[in-house]
Structure formats: C-alpha cells, structure tokens
Amino acid sequence: MGNFVTVKKAKVLRFQLISVMYLLFISLSILQIPIEWLRVNINMANYMDNATSVDMDKQQILAVYNEIEKLEKEFYKEVGYDIVQKIYKDPDSYSGTDLFFIRLKKGYSLFDKLVELKKYHLSLPDKNPKKAEFKKLFENDLKNGLESEKATLWVEWKFKHVPAGVVVTWLADLKLRMKLLNGGIILKEEQNEDYLVLMAYNMEAVRPGDTVRIVVFNHEEMKVSATENDKVFDIADWHGDTLFFVPKYVGVYNLSFKKNGAEETLKVNSIAKTFEREKDNKFNIFYEGKSAELHYVNLLNPGSIVCDCDPGIALNRSTNKVTFTPGKSGWCSFLINNSEGRVLLRDSIYVQKIPEPFLFAEGSSGGVMSRSRLKSDGVVNVYGTHPDLQKFNFKLTNLKYRLVGASVDVLLSASNKITLNSEEIDKVKYIIIQGADINAGSKSFVFEKPLVIQIK
C-alpha cells in the first residue's frame, strides 16, 4: 500500500471553498449589527439633539456630556463628515471607528467619565429615584463592563466594527440620556421650525424599483424634488408624514426638501439590481450548452438584455424571466436596461464546462442484459447521461464495438444503435463499446473508455 493519497484538483478546490464559506459564516456571526441601525441616517442624531434640558447642575453629568460633545467634533473630522451638507465620506465604514475609539483610546476617556457617573449614582440611597433611573438608562452598559469597570470590554462592545453613521447616532443617544438623567427634556422650538427631515429608511441599499421611506415634520406646503444627472422631477407620493421615493434606474438622486425658506437635502445612491437567487438557498449550477433561466423582480420598464455568453438571450416581461443557453464556460455577465437605455440590472454567473457523460445500454442492469431481451428487441440502444445533467441530450454517433463470441472484428455503427442478427444474438457473450463520438451542444467528446455488456 502506498504512503500517499492523491487528491484530485476538483476536491482540493471544493475543500478550499468550504473553508472560505465557513470563515465567512464565523465572521458574520461575530459581526452582529442589526440592519435597522444601518438604515437610520444622521437626521436621527439631529432629532435627539433637538431635545434639551435645564442647565446641568450635576458635575458628573456635565463632565460626561462635555466629553461626548468633544468626541463628536473630533470624530466628525476623523471620518470626513460634512456637518453643513450632512454627508459622510463612507457611512458604512468601521475602520475610522476602530482607529478613533479603540486604537487611539478615545473611547477610554469617555469610559472614565462614565465610571465617575456610575459611582456617584450607585452610592445614592436605594430610595433615591435617581439611582433607579441611572440603572434603567444604563442597564446594558452596566452588563457590558461599566459595572465591573472593565474599560476594554465596554469600549469594544460599544464601538468595535460599528459603522460611522451608527456611532454618531449612539453618541447623540448618550447625550440624550445625560439630559434625561439631569432632570427631563424640553423641545427647542426655534430648531424645530427649520428642521424638516426626521429619518430615512432603506437609503444605503436601494435599487431600481425599491422604495425609500422618508419621514418629515409636517409636509404641508413642503416642496420636494429630485435631481438626477441634471434631470429634475417632483415627488409627491405621501403616506401621512412619510414620503415614498422609488428610483426608476441606476443613478445618484439628490432630494431637496423646501419649506418656509428652509431647505434640506438627501442623497440617494441607487445601485443595479441582481437576479433573484434560488429559494431555500439552493446552489444553481450552469453548464455550457444547457438551457437555463434566471428570475428578476420589480424592474420598472425593462427594455433590452445583453450577455456575453449567448447573443440570442430572451427576456420575458410577463414572467420576469430571462432564458439563455451559454455557449462557453467561464464568467458570463448580464445587463438589463430600460427603454431609455438606463441601467436597471447588472449581474454575472459562472458557467461550468460540460462534464463527460457516462454511457449505458438501455435494458441492461449492472452491466448485464438478458439474451431474451436482446432477441425481442434485436437492437441495443446506447445513451449518455450525467447525474447533474439528467435531462441534457447527449447525442452519440460513430459507435465502435465488438461482439465477443460472435465476431473478432471491430464494427462501426453511425448512430447510437447496435443492430444484431439472430445468429449474432445466439453466439454473442459480451458486447464491448470501445469508442463513440458524443455531441453536447457547444462541445464534443470522444469516448474511449470501454463499456462491457454481458449477455446472459
């Protein structure tokens, strides 16, 4: 027995793919940021700041509040946030958050102030309502390092791998808790008059046909418009105080909200849609020469489709499907535009090479065919198939075969059928297929592995 086992290249690649998918699963399990956080824009932080309280008279509360405001200004600069335009350089990036709060230790200074705040309130008598209020407001913080005064635990729990857009909202939330702890809040009426947009949902992942929901303060007499590539159009799909905006194609849309001389703007970046994947996360495999379908949803006015593996690809608007037959293996890209030539969908798939089929003789089982069956049929039909392509039509021609016991010659059949006369049927012991030409649409094979059929 040899000391080594040879592993086929295909198995090695399969093992590597499984390893990568496993690592990806672990990474996603660790990064447990609720998707709702990523959909809350900077206006939520501004809305929290819109509430204020009476003058802070507690030294410990004021120290935390001032530290948060100082960190806010420094963090804005670190992540490249434009306070006037309310635009992030990269709202989904967390590298700036990790650098600022963890590596540069900025989160530790805030933690020290919170520890002093904790000590003050937990030292109060149990009957003091402020002690219970502090425990309620900082329940999760206490569980994650504040009560045990473990700075690293709290800082990483609060800021590690958190997108920049979420951090700003969390800092505003901390300031709001300081105001509540200090003695309640009141609304700044002078700010509320000029404040138009409250929050927006689904802005970060919007695609053509998706709906962006924007909540505003009292939309009466508010004029809303959208500009995309110098094209301006009005928006008026109101549902209460919520505006529905549906981008029709790929592009960057600048939304303008105007009322009483005030104006606010939002930028909506609509990216290309992709095809719908198989239900239940089934892995769809595509083969060259095999007809296939892809499904899309919610495309507005699809016009034309092109792909680089089948010039004859067809788009069916009534069923929302595209049908194609890949003419080559490798990556195949798709592009769907609307009737105006604007991009709606962009996607790609990987097309596998057609595998070499296995040959079988119809009516045989385990490589054995009964002589009575052969006498009844007078012919042996040879066909090709593959487990992954059971409905694929492999066409066999030019069969080379031998009739052991009936002839010593190598015989030839132009089709996939071997015809025997009565004398050959009585004498033949084995039918050996020595070769065949196999046509698989865009690819051809030469079968050279012997197929042995015993006649009993």
Contacts in CASP RR format, 6 or more apart in sequence:
PFRMAT RR
TARGET T0000
AUTHOR 0000-0000-0000
METHOD contacts of the structure
MODEL  1
MGNFVTVKKAKVLRFQLISVMYLLFISLSILQIPIEWLRVNINMANYMDN
ATSVDMDKQQILAVYNEIEKLEKEFYKEVGYDIVQKIYKDPDSYSGTDLF
FIRLKKGYSLFDKLVELKKYHLSLPDKNPKKAEFKKLFENDLKNGLESEK
ATLWVEWKFKHVPAGVVVTWLADLKLRMKLLNGGIILKEEQNEDYLVLMA
YNMEAVRPGDTVRIVVFNHEEMKVSATENDKVFDIADWHGDTLFFVPKYV
GVYNLSFKKNGAEETLKVNSIAKTFEREKDNKFNIFYEGKSAELHYVNLL
NPGSIVCDCDPGIALNRSTNKVTFTPGKSGWCSFLINNSEGRVLLRDSIY
VQKIPEPFLFAEGSSGGVMSRSRLKSDGVVNVYGTHPDLQKFNFKLTNLK
YRLVGASVDVLLSASNKITLNSEEIDKVKYIIIQGADINAGSKSFVFEKP
LVIQIK
31 161 0 8 1.000
33 161 0 8 1.000
33 162 0 8 1.000
33 163 0 8 1.000
33 166 0 8 1.000
37 163 0 8 1.000
37 166 0 8 1.000
37 169 0 8 1.000
38 92 0 8 1.000
38 163 0 8 1.000
38 166 0 8 1.000
38 204 0 8 1.000
39 200 0 8 1.000
39 201 0 8 1.000
39 202 0 8 1.000
39 203 0 8 1.000
39 204 0 8 1.000
40 166 0 8 1.000
40 169 0 8 1.000
40 199 0 8 1.000
40 201 0 8 1.000
41 91 0 8 1.000
41 165 0 8 1.000
41 199 0 8 1.000
41 200 0 8 1.000
41 203 0 8 1.000
41 266 0 8 1.000
42 81 0 8 1.000
42 86 0 8 1.000
42 88 0 8 1.000
42 165 0 8 1.000
42 168 0 8 1.000
42 169 0 8 1.000
43 86 0 8 1.000
43 197 0 8 1.000
43 198 0 8 1.000
43 199 0 8 1.000
43 200 0 8 1.000
44 169 0 8 1.000
44 172 0 8 1.000
44 198 0 8 1.000
44 199 0 8 1.000
45 168 0 8 1.000
45 169 0 8 1.000
45 171 0 8 1.000
45 172 0 8 1.000
46 172 0 8 1.000
46 195 0 8 1.000
47 195 0 8 1.000
47 198 0 8 1.000
47 199 0 8 1.000
48 169 0 8 1.000
48 172 0 8 1.000
48 173 0 8 1.000
48 175 0 8 1.000
48 176 0 8 1.000
49 172 0 8 1.000
49 175 0 8 1.000
49 176 0 8 1.000
50 187 0 8 1.000
50 188 0 8 1.000
50 191 0 8 1.000
50 192 0 8 1.000
50 195 0 8 1.000
51 176 0 8 1.000
51 179 0 8 1.000
51 185 0 8 1.000
51 186 0 8 1.000
51 187 0 8 1.000
51 188 0 8 1.000
52 179 0 8 1.000
52 185 0 8 1.000
52 186 0 8 1.000
52 187 0 8 1.000
52 188 0 8 1.000
53 179 0 8 1.000
53 180 0 8 1.000
53 182 0 8 1.000
53 183 0 8 1.000
53 184 0 8 1.000
53 185 0 8 1.000
53 186 0 8 1.000
54 182 0 8 1.000
54 183 0 8 1.000
54 184 0 8 1.000
54 186 0 8 1.000
56 62 0 8 1.000
56 65 0 8 1.000
56 178 0 8 1.000
56 182 0 8 1.000
57 182 0 8 1.000
58 120 0 8 1.000
58 181 0 8 1.000
58 182 0 8 1.000
60 113 0 8 1.000
60 116 0 8 1.000
60 117 0 8 1.000
60 120 0 8 1.000
60 121 0 8 1.000
61 117 0 8 1.000
61 178 0 8 1.000
61 181 0 8 1.000
61 182 0 8 1.000
63 113 0 8 1.000
63 116 0 8 1.000
63 117 0 8 1.000
64 110 0 8 1.000
64 113 0 8 1.000
64 114 0 8 1.000
64 117 0 8 1.000
64 174 0 8 1.000
64 178 0 8 1.000
65 175 0 8 1.000
65 178 0 8 1.000
65 179 0 8 1.000
67 109 0 8 1.000
67 110 0 8 1.000
67 113 0 8 1.000
68 110 0 8 1.000
68 171 0 8 1.000
68 174 0 8 1.000
68 175 0 8 1.000
68 178 0 8 1.000
69 175 0 8 1.000
71 106 0 8 1.000
71 107 0 8 1.000
71 109 0 8 1.000
71 110 0 8 1.000
71 171 0 8 1.000
72 168 0 8 1.000
72 171 0 8 1.000
74 100 0 8 1.000
74 106 0 8 1.000
75 81 0 8 1.000
75 100 0 8 1.000
75 106 0 8 1.000
75 164 0 8 1.000
75 167 0 8 1.000
75 168 0 8 1.000
75 171 0 8 1.000
76 83 0 8 1.000
76 168 0 8 1.000
78 96 0 8 1.000
78 99 0 8 1.000
78 100 0 8 1.000
79 88 0 8 1.000
79 89 0 8 1.000
79 90 0 8 1.000
79 93 0 8 1.000
79 96 0 8 1.000
79 97 0 8 1.000
79 100 0 8 1.000
79 164 0 8 1.000
80 88 0 8 1.000
80 89 0 8 1.000
81 87 0 8 1.000
81 88 0 8 1.000
81 89 0 8 1.000
81 164 0 8 1.000
81 168 0 8 1.000
82 88 0 8 1.000
85 265 0 8 1.000
86 264 0 8 1.000
86 265 0 8 1.000
87 267 0 8 1.000
88 164 0 8 1.000
88 165 0 8 1.000
90 164 0 8 1.000
91 163 0 8 1.000
91 164 0 8 1.000
91 165 0 8 1.000
91 204 0 8 1.000
92 163 0 8 1.000
92 164 0 8 1.000
92 165 0 8 1.000
92 204 0 8 1.000
93 163 0 8 1.000
93 164 0 8 1.000
94 161 0 8 1.000
94 162 0 8 1.000
94 163 0 8 1.000
94 164 0 8 1.000
96 164 0 8 1.000
97 159 0 8 1.000
97 160 0 8 1.000
97 161 0 8 1.000
97 162 0 8 1.000
97 163 0 8 1.000
97 164 0 8 1.000
97 167 0 8 1.000
98 159 0 8 1.000
98 160 0 8 1.000
98 161 0 8 1.000
100 106 0 8 1.000
101 107 0 8 1.000
101 155 0 8 1.000
101 158 0 8 1.000
101 159 0 8 1.000
101 167 0 8 1.000
102 155 0 8 1.000
102 156 0 8 1.000
102 159 0 8 1.000
102 160 0 8 1.000
107 155 0 8 1.000
107 158 0 8 1.000
107 159 0 8 1.000
108 151 0 8 1.000
108 155 0 8 1.000
111 146 0 8 1.000
111 151 0 8 1.000
111 154 0 8 1.000
111 155 0 8 1.000
112 151 0 8 1.000
114 138 0 8 1.000
114 141 0 8 1.000
114 146 0 8 1.000
114 154 0 8 1.000
115 146 0 8 1.000
115 149 0 8 1.000
117 134 0 8 1.000
118 134 0 8 1.000
118 138 0 8 1.000
118 142 0 8 1.000
118 146 0 8 1.000
118 147 0 8 1.000
121 130 0 8 1.000
121 131 0 8 1.000
121 134 0 8 1.000
121 135 0 8 1.000
121 181 0 8 1.000
122 131 0 8 1.000
122 134 0 8 1.000
122 135 0 8 1.000
124 130 0 8 1.000
124 131 0 8 1.000
125 131 0 8 1.000
130 181 0 8 1.000
133 180 0 8 1.000
133 181 0 8 1.000
134 181 0 8 1.000
135 142 0 8 1.000
137 177 0 8 1.000
137 180 0 8 1.000
137 181 0 8 1.000
138 146 0 8 1.000
138 177 0 8 1.000
141 154 0 8 1.000
141 158 0 8 1.000
144 153 0 8 1.000
144 154 0 8 1.000
144 157 0 8 1.000
144 158 0 8 1.000
145 151 0 8 1.000
145 153 0 8 1.000
145 154 0 8 1.000
145 157 0 8 1.000
146 154 0 8 1.000
158 170 0 8 1.000
159 167 0 8 1.000
162 170 0 8 1.000
176 185 0 8 1.000
179 185 0 8 1.000
192 217 0 8 1.000
193 260 0 8 1.000
193 262 0 8 1.000
194 260 0 8 1.000
194 262 0 8 1.000
195 217 0 8 1.000
196 216 0 8 1.000
196 217 0 8 1.000
196 222 0 8 1.000
196 257 0 8 1.000
196 259 0 8 1.000
196 262 0 8 1.000
196 263 0 8 1.000
196 264 0 8 1.000
197 214 0 8 1.000
197 215 0 8 1.000
197 216 0 8 1.000
197 217 0 8 1.000
197 257 0 8 1.000
197 264 0 8 1.000
197 266 0 8 1.000
198 215 0 8 1.000
198 216 0 8 1.000
198 217 0 8 1.000
199 214 0 8 1.000
199 215 0 8 1.000
200 212 0 8 1.000
200 213 0 8 1.000
200 214 0 8 1.000
200 215 0 8 1.000
200 266 0 8 1.000
201 212 0 8 1.000
201 213 0 8 1.000
201 214 0 8 1.000
202 210 0 8 1.000
202 211 0 8 1.000
202 212 0 8 1.000
202 213 0 8 1.000
203 212 0 8 1.000
203 266 0 8 1.000
203 268 0 8 1.000
203 269 0 8 1.000
205 271 0 8 1.000
206 212 0 8 1.000
206 247 0 8 1.000
206 268 0 8 1.000
206 269 0 8 1.000
206 270 0 8 1.000
206 271 0 8 1.000
207 247 0 8 1.000
207 270 0 8 1.000
207 271 0 8 1.000
207 272 0 8 1.000
207 273 0 8 1.000
208 247 0 8 1.000
208 248 0 8 1.000
208 249 0 8 1.000
208 250 0 8 1.000
208 270 0 8 1.000
208 272 0 8 1.000
208 273 0 8 1.000
208 299 0 8 1.000
208 300 0 8 1.000
208 344 0 8 1.000
208 345 0 8 1.000
209 246 0 8 1.000
209 247 0 8 1.000
209 248 0 8 1.000
209 273 0 8 1.000
209 298 0 8 1.000
209 299 0 8 1.000
209 300 0 8 1.000
210 246 0 8 1.000
210 247 0 8 1.000
210 270 0 8 1.000
210 298 0 8 1.000
211 244 0 8 1.000
211 245 0 8 1.000
211 246 0 8 1.000
212 244 0 8 1.000
212 245 0 8 1.000
212 246 0 8 1.000
212 247 0 8 1.000
212 268 0 8 1.000
213 242 0 8 1.000
213 243 0 8 1.000
213 244 0 8 1.000
214 242 0 8 1.000
214 243 0 8 1.000
214 245 0 8 1.000
214 255 0 8 1.000
214 266 0 8 1.000
215 241 0 8 1.000
215 242 0 8 1.000
215 243 0 8 1.000
216 222 0 8 1.000
216 241 0 8 1.000
216 242 0 8 1.000
216 243 0 8 1.000
216 257 0 8 1.000
217 241 0 8 1.000
218 241 0 8 1.000
219 238 0 8 1.000
219 240 0 8 1.000
219 241 0 8 1.000
219 243 0 8 1.000
221 259 0 8 1.000
221 260 0 8 1.000
222 257 0 8 1.000
222 258 0 8 1.000
222 259 0 8 1.000
223 234 0 8 1.000
223 256 0 8 1.000
223 257 0 8 1.000
223 258 0 8 1.000
223 259 0 8 1.000
224 234 0 8 1.000
224 235 0 8 1.000
224 236 0 8 1.000
224 243 0 8 1.000
224 255 0 8 1.000
224 256 0 8 1.000
224 257 0 8 1.000
224 258 0 8 1.000
225 232 0 8 1.000
225 233 0 8 1.000
225 234 0 8 1.000
225 235 0 8 1.000
225 255 0 8 1.000
225 256 0 8 1.000
226 232 0 8 1.000
226 233 0 8 1.000
226 234 0 8 1.000
226 235 0 8 1.000
226 245 0 8 1.000
226 253 0 8 1.000
226 254 0 8 1.000
226 255 0 8 1.000
226 256 0 8 1.000
226 268 0 8 1.000
227 253 0 8 1.000
227 254 0 8 1.000
227 256 0 8 1.000
228 247 0 8 1.000
228 251 0 8 1.000
228 252 0 8 1.000
228 253 0 8 1.000
228 254 0 8 1.000
229 251 0 8 1.000
229 252 0 8 1.000
235 243 0 8 1.000
235 245 0 8 1.000
235 255 0 8 1.000
237 243 0 8 1.000
237 244 0 8 1.000
237 245 0 8 1.000
237 246 0 8 1.000
238 244 0 8 1.000
245 253 0 8 1.000
245 255 0 8 1.000
245 268 0 8 1.000
246 300 0 8 1.000
247 253 0 8 1.000
247 268 0 8 1.000
247 270 0 8 1.000
248 300 0 8 1.000
248 301 0 8 1.000
248 338 0 8 1.000
248 342 0 8 1.000
249 270 0 8 1.000
249 300 0 8 1.000
249 338 0 8 1.000
249 340 0 8 1.000
249 342 0 8 1.000
249 343 0 8 1.000
249 344 0 8 1.000
250 270 0 8 1.000
250 271 0 8 1.000
250 272 0 8 1.000
250 342 0 8 1.000
250 343 0 8 1.000
250 344 0 8 1.000
250 346 0 8 1.000
251 269 0 8 1.000
251 270 0 8 1.000
252 267 0 8 1.000
252 268 0 8 1.000
252 269 0 8 1.000
252 270 0 8 1.000
253 267 0 8 1.000
253 268 0 8 1.000
253 269 0 8 1.000
253 270 0 8 1.000
254 265 0 8 1.000
254 266 0 8 1.000
254 267 0 8 1.000
254 268 0 8 1.000
255 265 0 8 1.000
255 266 0 8 1.000
255 267 0 8 1.000
255 268 0 8 1.000
256 263 0 8 1.000
256 264 0 8 1.000
256 265 0 8 1.000
257 263 0 8 1.000
257 264 0 8 1.000
257 265 0 8 1.000
257 266 0 8 1.000
272 343 0 8 1.000
272 344 0 8 1.000
272 345 0 8 1.000
272 346 0 8 1.000
272 347 0 8 1.000
273 296 0 8 1.000
273 298 0 8 1.000
273 299 0 8 1.000
273 344 0 8 1.000
273 345 0 8 1.000
273 346 0 8 1.000
273 347 0 8 1.000
274 345 0 8 1.000
274 346 0 8 1.000
274 347 0 8 1.000
275 294 0 8 1.000
275 295 0 8 1.000
275 296 0 8 1.000
275 334 0 8 1.000
275 345 0 8 1.000
275 347 0 8 1.000
276 294 0 8 1.000
276 295 0 8 1.000
276 296 0 8 1.000
276 297 0 8 1.000
277 284 0 8 1.000
278 284 0 8 1.000
284 349 0 8 1.000
285 352 0 8 1.000
285 388 0 8 1.000
286 292 0 8 1.000
286 326 0 8 1.000
286 332 0 8 1.000
286 349 0 8 1.000
286 350 0 8 1.000
286 351 0 8 1.000
286 352 0 8 1.000
287 326 0 8 1.000
287 351 0 8 1.000
287 352 0 8 1.000
287 353 0 8 1.000
287 354 0 8 1.000
287 355 0 8 1.000
287 388 0 8 1.000
287 389 0 8 1.000
287 392 0 8 1.000
288 309 0 8 1.000
288 326 0 8 1.000
288 327 0 8 1.000
288 328 0 8 1.000
288 329 0 8 1.000
288 351 0 8 1.000
288 352 0 8 1.000
288 353 0 8 1.000
288 354 0 8 1.000
288 442 0 8 1.000
288 443 0 8 1.000
289 325 0 8 1.000
289 326 0 8 1.000
289 327 0 8 1.000
289 354 0 8 1.000
289 440 0 8 1.000
289 441 0 8 1.000
289 442 0 8 1.000
289 443 0 8 1.000
290 325 0 8 1.000
290 326 0 8 1.000
290 354 0 8 1.000
290 389 0 8 1.000
290 392 0 8 1.000
291 323 0 8 1.000
291 324 0 8 1.000
291 325 0 8 1.000
292 323 0 8 1.000
292 324 0 8 1.000
292 325 0 8 1.000
292 326 0 8 1.000
293 321 0 8 1.000
293 322 0 8 1.000
293 323 0 8 1.000
294 321 0 8 1.000
294 322 0 8 1.000
294 324 0 8 1.000
294 334 0 8 1.000
294 347 0 8 1.000
294 349 0 8 1.000
295 320 0 8 1.000
295 321 0 8 1.000
296 302 0 8 1.000
296 320 0 8 1.000
296 321 0 8 1.000
296 322 0 8 1.000
296 336 0 8 1.000
296 345 0 8 1.000
297 320 0 8 1.000
299 320 0 8 1.000
299 336 0 8 1.000
299 344 0 8 1.000
299 345 0 8 1.000
300 338 0 8 1.000
300 344 0 8 1.000
301 338 0 8 1.000
301 339 0 8 1.000
302 315 0 8 1.000
302 317 0 8 1.000
302 336 0 8 1.000
302 337 0 8 1.000
302 338 0 8 1.000
302 344 0 8 1.000
302 345 0 8 1.000
303 315 0 8 1.000
303 336 0 8 1.000
303 337 0 8 1.000
303 338 0 8 1.000
303 339 0 8 1.000
303 341 0 8 1.000
304 315 0 8 1.000
304 336 0 8 1.000
304 337 0 8 1.000
304 341 0 8 1.000
305 313 0 8 1.000
305 315 0 8 1.000
305 322 0 8 1.000
305 334 0 8 1.000
305 335 0 8 1.000
305 336 0 8 1.000
305 337 0 8 1.000
306 313 0 8 1.000
306 334 0 8 1.000
306 335 0 8 1.000
307 313 0 8 1.000
307 324 0 8 1.000
307 332 0 8 1.000
307 333 0 8 1.000
307 334 0 8 1.000
307 335 0 8 1.000
308 332 0 8 1.000
308 333 0 8 1.000
309 324 0 8 1.000
309 326 0 8 1.000
309 327 0 8 1.000
309 328 0 8 1.000
309 330 0 8 1.000
309 332 0 8 1.000
309 351 0 8 1.000
310 324 0 8 1.000
310 325 0 8 1.000
310 326 0 8 1.000
310 327 0 8 1.000
310 332 0 8 1.000
312 324 0 8 1.000
313 322 0 8 1.000
313 323 0 8 1.000
313 324 0 8 1.000
313 334 0 8 1.000
314 322 0 8 1.000
314 323 0 8 1.000
314 324 0 8 1.000
315 321 0 8 1.000
315 322 0 8 1.000
315 336 0 8 1.000
316 322 0 8 1.000
316 323 0 8 1.000
322 334 0 8 1.000
322 336 0 8 1.000
326 332 0 8 1.000
326 351 0 8 1.000
326 442 0 8 1.000
327 351 0 8 1.000
327 442 0 8 1.000
328 351 0 8 1.000
328 442 0 8 1.000
329 351 0 8 1.000
329 352 0 8 1.000
329 353 0 8 1.000
330 350 0 8 1.000
330 351 0 8 1.000
330 352 0 8 1.000
331 348 0 8 1.000
331 349 0 8 1.000
331 350 0 8 1.000
331 351 0 8 1.000
332 348 0 8 1.000
332 349 0 8 1.000
332 350 0 8 1.000
332 351 0 8 1.000
333 346 0 8 1.000
333 347 0 8 1.000
333 348 0 8 1.000
334 345 0 8 1.000
334 346 0 8 1.000
334 347 0 8 1.000
334 348 0 8 1.000
334 349 0 8 1.000
335 343 0 8 1.000
335 345 0 8 1.000
335 346 0 8 1.000
336 343 0 8 1.000
336 344 0 8 1.000
336 345 0 8 1.000
336 346 0 8 1.000
337 343 0 8 1.000
337 344 0 8 1.000
338 344 0 8 1.000
353 443 0 8 1.000
354 389 0 8 1.000
354 392 0 8 1.000
354 440 0 8 1.000
354 441 0 8 1.000
354 442 0 8 1.000
354 443 0 8 1.000
355 386 0 8 1.000
355 388 0 8 1.000
355 389 0 8 1.000
356 386 0 8 1.000
356 438 0 8 1.000
356 445 0 8 1.000
356 447 0 8 1.000
357 384 0 8 1.000
357 385 0 8 1.000
357 386 0 8 1.000
357 389 0 8 1.000
357 394 0 8 1.000
357 438 0 8 1.000
357 440 0 8 1.000
357 445 0 8 1.000
358 384 0 8 1.000
358 385 0 8 1.000
358 386 0 8 1.000
359 382 0 8 1.000
359 383 0 8 1.000
359 384 0 8 1.000
359 396 0 8 1.000
359 433 0 8 1.000
359 436 0 8 1.000
359 447 0 8 1.000
359 449 0 8 1.000
359 451 0 8 1.000
360 382 0 8 1.000
360 383 0 8 1.000
360 384 0 8 1.000
360 385 0 8 1.000
360 451 0 8 1.000
361 367 0 8 1.000
361 369 0 8 1.000
361 380 0 8 1.000
361 381 0 8 1.000
361 382 0 8 1.000
361 431 0 8 1.000
361 433 0 8 1.000
361 451 0 8 1.000
361 453 0 8 1.000
362 380 0 8 1.000
362 381 0 8 1.000
362 382 0 8 1.000
362 383 0 8 1.000
363 369 0 8 1.000
363 373 0 8 1.000
364 453 0 8 1.000
367 452 0 8 1.000
367 453 0 8 1.000
367 454 0 8 1.000
368 453 0 8 1.000
368 454 0 8 1.000
368 455 0 8 1.000
368 456 0 8 1.000
369 380 0 8 1.000
369 431 0 8 1.000
369 453 0 8 1.000
369 454 0 8 1.000
369 455 0 8 1.000
369 456 0 8 1.000
370 455 0 8 1.000
370 456 0 8 1.000
371 425 0 8 1.000
371 455 0 8 1.000
371 456 0 8 1.000
374 380 0 8 1.000
374 420 0 8 1.000
374 425 0 8 1.000
374 428 0 8 1.000
374 455 0 8 1.000
375 422 0 8 1.000
375 425 0 8 1.000
378 419 0 8 1.000
378 420 0 8 1.000
378 425 0 8 1.000
379 417 0 8 1.000
379 418 0 8 1.000
379 419 0 8 1.000
379 420 0 8 1.000
380 417 0 8 1.000
380 418 0 8 1.000
380 420 0 8 1.000
380 431 0 8 1.000
380 453 0 8 1.000
381 416 0 8 1.000
381 417 0 8 1.000
382 396 0 8 1.000
382 399 0 8 1.000
382 416 0 8 1.000
382 417 0 8 1.000
382 418 0 8 1.000
382 433 0 8 1.000
382 436 0 8 1.000
382 451 0 8 1.000
383 394 0 8 1.000
383 396 0 8 1.000
383 416 0 8 1.000
384 394 0 8 1.000
384 396 0 8 1.000
384 438 0 8 1.000
385 392 0 8 1.000
385 394 0 8 1.000
386 392 0 8 1.000
386 394 0 8 1.000
392 440 0 8 1.000
394 438 0 8 1.000
394 439 0 8 1.000
394 440 0 8 1.000
395 416 0 8 1.000
395 438 0 8 1.000
395 439 0 8 1.000
395 440 0 8 1.000
395 441 0 8 1.000
396 415 0 8 1.000
396 416 0 8 1.000
396 436 0 8 1.000
396 437 0 8 1.000
396 438 0 8 1.000
396 447 0 8 1.000
397 414 0 8 1.000
397 415 0 8 1.000
397 416 0 8 1.000
397 436 0 8 1.000
397 437 0 8 1.000
397 439 0 8 1.000
398 412 0 8 1.000
398 413 0 8 1.000
398 414 0 8 1.000
398 435 0 8 1.000
398 436 0 8 1.000
398 437 0 8 1.000
399 412 0 8 1.000
399 413 0 8 1.000
399 415 0 8 1.000
399 416 0 8 1.000
399 418 0 8 1.000
399 433 0 8 1.000
399 435 0 8 1.000
399 436 0 8 1.000
400 410 0 8 1.000
400 411 0 8 1.000
400 412 0 8 1.000
400 433 0 8 1.000
400 434 0 8 1.000
400 435 0 8 1.000
400 436 0 8 1.000
401 410 0 8 1.000
401 411 0 8 1.000
401 412 0 8 1.000
401 413 0 8 1.000
401 418 0 8 1.000
401 431 0 8 1.000
401 432 0 8 1.000
401 433 0 8 1.000
401 434 0 8 1.000
401 435 0 8 1.000
402 408 0 8 1.000
402 409 0 8 1.000
402 410 0 8 1.000
402 411 0 8 1.000
402 430 0 8 1.000
402 431 0 8 1.000
402 432 0 8 1.000
402 434 0 8 1.000
403 411 0 8 1.000
403 420 0 8 1.000
403 424 0 8 1.000
403 427 0 8 1.000
403 428 0 8 1.000
403 430 0 8 1.000
403 431 0 8 1.000
404 428 0 8 1.000
404 429 0 8 1.000
404 430 0 8 1.000
404 431 0 8 1.000
404 432 0 8 1.000
405 427 0 8 1.000
405 428 0 8 1.000
405 429 0 8 1.000
405 430 0 8 1.000
406 420 0 8 1.000
406 423 0 8 1.000
406 424 0 8 1.000
406 427 0 8 1.000
406 428 0 8 1.000
407 424 0 8 1.000
410 434 0 8 1.000
411 418 0 8 1.000
413 419 0 8 1.000
416 436 0 8 1.000
418 431 0 8 1.000
420 428 0 8 1.000
428 455 0 8 1.000
429 454 0 8 1.000
429 455 0 8 1.000
430 452 0 8 1.000
430 453 0 8 1.000
430 454 0 8 1.000
430 455 0 8 1.000
431 452 0 8 1.000
431 453 0 8 1.000
431 455 0 8 1.000
432 450 0 8 1.000
432 451 0 8 1.000
432 452 0 8 1.000
432 453 0 8 1.000
433 447 0 8 1.000
433 450 0 8 1.000
433 451 0 8 1.000
433 452 0 8 1.000
433 453 0 8 1.000
434 448 0 8 1.000
434 450 0 8 1.000
435 446 0 8 1.000
435 447 0 8 1.000
435 448 0 8 1.000
435 450 0 8 1.000
436 446 0 8 1.000
436 447 0 8 1.000
437 444 0 8 1.000
437 445 0 8 1.000
437 446 0 8 1.000
437 447 0 8 1.000
438 444 0 8 1.000
438 445 0 8 1.000
438 446 0 8 1.000
438 447 0 8 1.000
END
